[in-house]
Amino acid sequence: MDHPVPPNNVTEFILLGLTQNPHLQKILFLVFLFIFLFTVLANLLVVITISLSPSLSAPMYFFLTYLSLIDASYTSVTTPKMLIDLLYRRRTISLGGCLTQLFVEHFLGGSEIILLIIMAYDRYVAICKPLHYTTIMRQGLCRLLVVVAWIGGVLHAAVQILFM
């Protein structure tokens, strides 16, 4: 005889944080805020510089733009929640919020790994087939490869959430 499975009553998680010391929490808040702002601004500066410079139109820079966008987004997934939690006593996250963060982290992380592989392929073609480089790495192929990276990230994240 099968026993019925009790319903999942978990609606939120309590986050313990890095430390319970209020003074240290304020110091950590400032350190992580500085690192967060620097990371996001540096990546956005890379995106703006490459986008505005006509001399940076090679496929390598095209991929670097998307890598910087992914890095800026990836940093923005969990860091703001952590910063808020360092300031407040009640540190919880809803089940939906936790699953959303987990999905987006895996999506961006998976996309970044695939994009790094694509960038390695781009450098391989540039080094090993320099005379055919412009024929092989056309703009259409570069766009397709970025779409493949995004789709691969979605598939990776979906698998992680489904098997949880």
C-alpha positions in Angstrom: 0.0 0.0 0.0 1.4 3.3 -1.1 1.5 6.2 1.4 0.4 9.5 0.1 3.2 12.0 -0.2 2.7 15.0 2.1 2.4 18.4 0.3 5.5 20.6 0.1 4.7 23.4 2.6 8.0 25.2 2.1 7.2 28.8 1.1 10.4 30.6 2.1 14.0 30.0 3.2 15.8 31.7 6.0 19.2 32.9 5.0 21.9 32.8 7.7 24.3 35.2 6.0 28.0 35.5 6.3 28.2 36.7 9.9 25.9 37.8 12.7 28.2 40.6 13.9 26.4 43.9 13.0 29.6 45.9 12.7 31.2 43.3 10.4 27.9 43.2 8.3 28.3 47.0 7.6 31.9 46.6 6.5 30.9 43.6 4.3 28.1 45.7 2.9 30.5 48.5 1.8 33.1 46.0 0.4 30.5 44.0 -1.6 28.7 47.2 -2.8 32.0 48.6 -4.1 32.9 45.3 -5.9 29.4 45.1 -7.3 29.3 48.6 -8.6 32.9 48.3 -10.0 32.0 45.0 -11.8 28.8 46.3 -13.4 30.2 49.6 -14.4 33.4 48.1 -15.9 31.4 45.6 -17.9 29.0 48.3 -19.1 32.1 50.4 -20.1 33.4 47.5 -22.2 30.0 47.2 -23.9 29.7 50.9 -24.6 33.4 51.2 -25.8 33.0 48.3 -28.3 29.6 49.5 -29.5 30.7 53.0 -30.2 34.1 52.2 -31.8 34.0 51.3 -35.5 37.5 49.9 -35.3 36.3 47.2 -32.9 34.0 45.4 -35.2 35.9 42.0 -35.4 34.0 38.9 -34.2 36.2 38.8 -31.2 34.9 42.1 -30.0 31.3 41.1 -30.9 31.6 38.1 -28.6 33.4 40.2 -25.9 30.4 42.5 -25.9 28.0 39.7 -25.1 30.4 38.3 -22.5 30.5 41.6 -20.7 26.7 41.8 -20.8 26.4 38.3 -19.3 29.0 39.2 -16.6 27.1 42.4 -15.7 23.8 40.5 -15.5 25.3 37.6 -13.6 26.6 39.9 -11.0 23.2 41.5 -10.7 21.3 38.3 -9.9 22.3 37.6 -6.3 24.5 40.5 -5.1 21.6 43.0 -4.6 19.7 40.5 -2.4 22.9 39.8 -0.4 23.5 43.5 0.0 19.9 44.0 1.3 20.3 41.1 3.7 23.5 42.6 5.1 21.4 45.6 6.2 18.3 44.0 7.6 17.6 41.5 10.4 15.0 39.4 8.6 16.8 37.5 5.9 14.4 35.3 3.9 13.8 34.4 0.3 10.6 33.0 -1.1 10.6 29.6 -2.8 9.7 31.3 -6.1 12.4 33.9 -5.6 15.0 31.2 -4.8 14.1 29.1 -7.9 14.1 32.2 -10.0 17.6 33.2 -8.8 18.8 29.6 -9.3 17.4 29.5 -12.9 18.9 32.9 -13.9 22.3 32.0 -12.4 22.4 28.7 -14.3 21.1 30.4 -17.5 23.8 33.1 -17.4 26.5 30.7 -16.2 25.7 28.2 -18.9 25.5 30.9 -21.5 28.9 32.3 -20.4 30.6 28.9 -20.6 29.3 28.3 -24.1 30.2 31.8 -25.2 33.8 31.2 -23.9 33.9 28.0 -25.9 32.7 30.0 -29.0 35.4 32.6 -28.3 38.0 29.9 -28.2 36.8 28.6 -31.5 37.0 32.1 -32.9 40.7 32.4 -31.8 41.3 28.9 -33.2 40.0 29.9 -36.7 42.0 33.2 -36.5 45.3 31.4 -35.7 44.9 28.2 -37.7 43.1 29.5 -40.8 44.0 33.2 -41.0 43.3 33.5 -44.8 39.9 32.0 -44.4 39.0 33.8 -41.2 36.7 36.5 -42.7 34.9 33.9 -44.8 34.4 31.5 -41.9 33.5 34.0 -39.1 30.8 36.0 -41.0 28.5 38.3 -39.0 25.6 35.9 -39.6 27.5 33.0 -38.1 28.6 35.1 -35.1 25.0 36.1 -34.4 23.9 32.4 -34.7 26.6 31.3 -32.3 25.5 33.9 -29.7 21.9 32.6 -30.1 23.3 29.1 -29.6 24.9 30.3 -26.4 21.7 31.7 -25.1 19.7 28.6 -26.0 22.3 26.4 -24.4 22.1 28.5 -21.2 18.3 28.1 -21.2 18.5 24.3 -21.7 21.2 24.0 -19.0 19.1 26.1 -16.5 15.9 24.1 -17.3 17.6 20.8 -16.7 19.0 22.0 -13.4 15.5 23.2 -12.2 13.7 20.1 -13.5 16.0 17.7 -11.7 15.9 19.6 -8.4 
